[in-house]
């Protein structure tokens, strides 16, 4: 049986939908499960029951500081070894993202997986087109951001979910593989143009000040978001790879339209 963690999250729920559409039996797991899901709380090791699971799609529990994320993932991997899981499919971060503020927990998890003795596949996911669009800020004369004219190889979340479902369905065929799953290059200016508005670039110092002044953000989030901005701005996230298209065996979803829709949804 395939299990997908974080079942109520956006990536995991789309992955479960993809598996269902392919008539592949799969079970969702969550700390707040529905009736059809298994309770699985990464912060409660006693809840980590993986009996009957052959392939575990481990969707990163990255919404915390590195030490907490790594402890969570270590606990899940220990449970997988104990309960006889054969293969782990891990949703990681694109290979050029090592300088991002949230990369360390991903690379540490990859290292733990490779040392676990379990079969494994690592999906190094690019940044979501949805996230790129949502990080643009509406101002009276259009959109502003700290991305400058840098390009991001953005990818639609649905495409990543489809790739995860394909790999999980036949995990042994993808054993020991690391896939770099990125999409097409888009810029903040192109998103603004798609929406028929102007784009204005602000400095990284101004952007960081805005982040630090936002009391809705958790302490680890401002440096994480600033690292995305400077990485895009200076051309460190515009890598290309054929891996996603080859896995899907179809054209990728156009990230510009996805990002523009996400930006439009935040317009006041």
C-alpha positions as CSV (number, residue, x, y, z in Angstrom):
1,X,0.0,0.0,0.0
2,X,1.1,3.6,-0.7
3,X,0.8,6.1,2.0
4,X,1.1,9.9,1.5
5,X,1.9,12.1,4.5
6,X,0.6,15.5,5.1
7,X,-2.6,14.5,3.4
8,X,-4.5,17.7,4.0
9,X,-1.7,19.8,2.6
10,X,-1.8,21.1,-1.0
11,X,0.9,18.9,-2.5
12,X,-0.1,15.7,-0.7
13,X,-3.8,16.1,-1.4
14,X,-3.1,16.6,-5.1
15,X,-0.9,13.6,-5.1
16,X,-3.6,11.5,-3.5
17,X,-6.0,12.8,-6.2
18,X,-3.6,11.8,-8.9
19,X,-3.3,8.3,-7.5
20,X,-7.0,7.9,-7.2
21,X,-7.5,9.0,-10.9
22,X,-5.0,6.3,-11.8
23,X,-6.9,3.8,-9.8
24,X,-3.9,3.2,-7.6
25,X,-4.9,2.4,-3.9
26,X,-3.3,4.9,-1.5
27,X,-3.9,6.1,2.0
28,X,-3.5,9.6,3.3
29,X,-2.0,10.3,6.7
30,X,-2.3,13.5,8.7
31,X,-2.1,14.9,12.2
32,X,-5.7,16.0,11.6
33,X,-7.1,13.0,9.6
34,X,-10.4,12.6,8.0
35,X,-12.4,9.4,8.4
36,X,-10.6,7.8,5.5
37,X,-7.1,8.8,6.6
38,X,-4.6,7.5,9.2
39,X,-3.6,9.6,12.1
40,X,0.1,10.5,11.8
41,X,1.7,13.3,13.8
42,X,5.4,13.8,13.2
43,X,5.7,15.5,16.6
44,X,4.2,12.4,18.3
45,X,6.4,9.4,17.7
46,X,3.8,7.0,19.2
47,X,1.4,8.0,16.4
48,X,3.8,6.9,13.7
49,X,2.1,3.6,12.7
50,X,3.2,2.5,9.2
51,X,2.2,-1.2,9.3
52,X,1.0,-2.4,5.9
53,X,2.7,0.5,4.0
54,X,5.0,-0.6,1.2
55,X,5.8,2.8,-0.3
56,X,5.8,6.0,1.8
57,X,5.5,9.3,0.0
58,X,7.2,11.5,2.6
59,X,6.0,15.1,2.0
60,X,8.5,17.3,3.8
61,X,7.3,18.6,7.2
62,X,9.3,21.8,6.6
63,X,7.1,24.3,8.3
64,X,9.5,24.9,11.3
65,X,13.1,25.4,12.2
66,X,15.7,23.0,10.8
67,X,16.3,21.1,14.0
68,X,12.6,20.4,14.5
69,X,12.1,19.3,10.9
70,X,15.0,16.9,11.0
71,X,13.8,15.3,14.2
72,X,10.4,14.9,12.6
73,X,11.8,13.2,9.6
74,X,14.1,11.0,11.6
75,X,11.2,9.8,13.6
76,X,9.2,8.9,10.5
77,X,12.2,7.1,9.0
78,X,12.7,5.1,12.2
79,X,9.1,4.1,12.1
80,X,9.4,3.1,8.4
81,X,12.3,0.8,9.2
82,X,10.6,-0.7,12.2
83,X,7.3,-1.3,10.4
84,X,8.7,-2.9,7.2
85,X,8.3,-0.1,4.7
86,X,10.1,-1.0,1.5
87,X,10.5,2.4,-0.3
88,X,10.5,6.1,0.6
89,X,9.7,8.8,-2.0
90,X,10.8,12.1,-0.5
91,X,9.7,15.5,-1.8
92,X,12.9,17.6,-1.5
93,X,14.3,20.8,-2.9
94,X,15.8,21.5,-6.3
95,X,19.5,20.9,-6.6
96,X,20.5,24.5,-7.1
97,X,18.6,25.5,-3.9
98,X,21.4,24.7,-1.5
99,X,21.8,28.4,-0.6
100,X,18.2,28.8,0.3
101,X,17.3,29.3,4.0
102,X,15.3,26.1,4.2
103,X,17.7,23.8,2.2
104,X,19.6,22.3,5.1
105,X,16.7,20.2,6.5
106,X,16.1,18.8,3.0
107,X,19.7,17.8,2.4
108,X,19.9,16.3,5.9
109,X,16.8,14.3,5.3
110,X,18.2,13.1,1.9
111,X,21.3,12.0,3.8
112,X,19.3,10.1,6.4
113,X,17.2,8.4,3.7
114,X,20.2,7.2,1.8
115,X,21.7,5.8,5.0
116,X,18.5,4.1,6.2
117,X,18.7,0.9,4.2
118,X,15.3,1.6,2.7
119,X,14.7,1.8,-1.0
120,X,14.4,5.5,-1.9
121,X,13.7,8.1,-4.6
122,X,14.3,11.8,-4.1
123,X,12.1,14.3,-5.9
124,X,14.0,17.6,-5.8
125,X,11.1,19.9,-6.4
126,X,11.5,23.4,-7.9
127,X,9.7,26.3,-6.3
128,X,6.0,26.5,-6.9
129,X,4.7,28.9,-9.5
130,X,1.8,29.5,-7.1
131,X,4.3,30.7,-4.5
132,X,6.1,33.0,-6.9
133,X,2.9,34.7,-7.8
134,X,1.7,35.0,-4.2
135,X,5.0,36.6,-3.1
136,X,4.3,39.6,-5.4
137,X,2.8,42.6,-3.5
138,X,0.0,44.8,-4.9
139,X,0.6,48.5,-4.8
140,X,-1.5,51.3,-6.2
141,X,0.3,51.3,-9.6
142,X,0.7,47.5,-10.0
143,X,2.9,44.9,-8.4
144,X,6.2,45.2,-6.6
145,X,8.8,42.7,-5.5
146,X,12.5,42.2,-4.6
147,X,12.9,39.7,-7.4
148,X,14.3,42.3,-9.9
149,X,14.6,40.9,-13.4
150,X,15.8,37.5,-12.2
151,X,14.0,34.4,-13.5
152,X,12.7,31.4,-11.6
153,X,12.3,28.0,-13.1
154,X,8.8,27.8,-11.5
155,X,6.7,24.7,-11.6
156,X,3.0,24.1,-11.1
157,X,2.2,22.2,-7.9
158,X,-0.1,19.9,-9.8
159,X,2.8,18.8,-12.0
160,X,4.9,17.9,-9.0
161,X,1.9,15.9,-7.5
162,X,1.6,14.0,-10.8
163,X,5.3,13.2,-10.8
164,X,5.1,11.9,-7.2
165,X,2.1,9.7,-8.1
166,X,3.9,8.3,-11.1
167,X,7.0,7.4,-9.0
168,X,5.1,6.0,-6.1
169,X,3.0,3.8,-8.4
170,X,6.1,1.9,-9.5
171,X,8.7,2.8,-6.9
172,X,11.2,0.1,-7.7
173,X,11.6,1.4,-11.2
174,X,12.8,4.7,-9.7
175,X,14.9,3.3,-6.9
176,X,18.1,5.2,-6.1
177,X,17.1,8.1,-8.5
178,X,17.3,11.8,-7.7
179,X,15.0,13.8,-10.0
180,X,15.3,17.6,-10.4
181,X,11.8,18.7,-11.1
182,X,11.7,22.3,-12.3
183,X,9.6,24.1,-14.9
184,X,10.1,27.0,-17.3
185,X,11.7,30.3,-16.5
186,X,9.5,33.2,-15.6
187,X,10.0,36.6,-14.1
188,X,8.1,38.9,-11.9
189,X,7.8,41.4,-14.8
190,X,6.3,38.8,-17.0
191,X,3.7,38.0,-14.4
192,X,2.8,41.7,-14.1
193,X,2.6,42.0,-17.9
194,X,0.3,38.9,-18.1
195,X,-2.0,40.8,-15.7
196,X,-1.7,44.1,-17.6
197,X,0.0,46.0,-14.8
198,X,3.4,47.4,-14.1
199,X,6.1,45.8,-11.9
200,X,8.4,47.8,-9.6
201,X,11.5,46.4,-8.0
202,X,12.4,47.2,-4.4
203,X,15.7,46.7,-2.7
204,X,16.4,43.6,-0.5
205,X,16.8,45.9,2.5
206,X,13.3,47.3,2.1
207,X,11.9,43.8,1.5
208,X,13.5,42.4,4.6
209,X,12.2,45.3,6.7
210,X,8.7,44.6,5.4
211,X,9.1,41.0,6.4
212,X,10.4,41.8,9.8
213,X,7.5,44.2,10.4
214,X,4.9,41.5,9.4
215,X,3.6,40.1,12.7
216,X,1.8,37.3,10.9
217,X,5.1,35.6,10.0
218,X,6.8,33.1,12.2
219,X,10.5,33.9,13.3
220,X,12.0,31.5,10.7
221,X,10.0,32.9,7.8
222,X,11.6,36.3,7.1
223,X,15.1,34.9,6.4
224,X,13.6,32.1,4.4
225,X,11.6,34.5,2.2
226,X,14.5,36.9,1.8
227,X,16.7,34.0,0.7
228,X,14.1,33.2,-2.1
229,X,14.1,36.8,-3.2
230,X,17.9,37.2,-3.4
231,X,18.3,33.8,-5.1
232,X,15.8,34.7,-7.8
233,X,17.1,38.2,-8.2
234,X,20.7,37.0,-8.8
235,X,20.0,34.1,-11.1
236,X,20.5,31.2,-8.8
237,X,17.1,29.5,-9.4
238,X,16.8,29.5,-13.2
239,X,18.1,26.0,-13.7
240,X,16.6,23.7,-16.3
241,X,16.1,19.9,-16.3
242,X,14.3,17.4,-18.6
243,X,13.3,15.2,-15.6
244,X,9.8,16.5,-15.0
245,X,8.7,16.3,-18.6
246,X,10.2,12.9,-19.0
247,X,8.4,11.6,-15.9
248,X,5.0,13.1,-17.0
249,X,5.4,12.3,-20.7
250,X,3.4,15.4,-21.5
251,X,4.0,19.2,-21.8
252,X,4.3,20.9,-18.4
253,X,1.6,23.2,-17.1
254,X,2.5,26.8,-18.1
255,X,3.9,28.3,-14.9
256,X,3.3,31.9,-16.0
257,X,-0.4,31.4,-16.1
258,X,-0.4,29.6,-12.7
259,X,1.7,32.3,-11.1
260,X,-0.4,35.1,-12.6
261,X,-3.6,33.5,-11.2
262,X,-2.0,33.2,-7.8
263,X,-0.9,36.9,-7.9
264,X,-4.4,38.0,-9.1
265,X,-6.0,36.1,-6.2
266,X,-4.2,38.4,-3.7
267,X,-5.3,41.6,-5.3
268,X,-7.1,43.8,-2.7
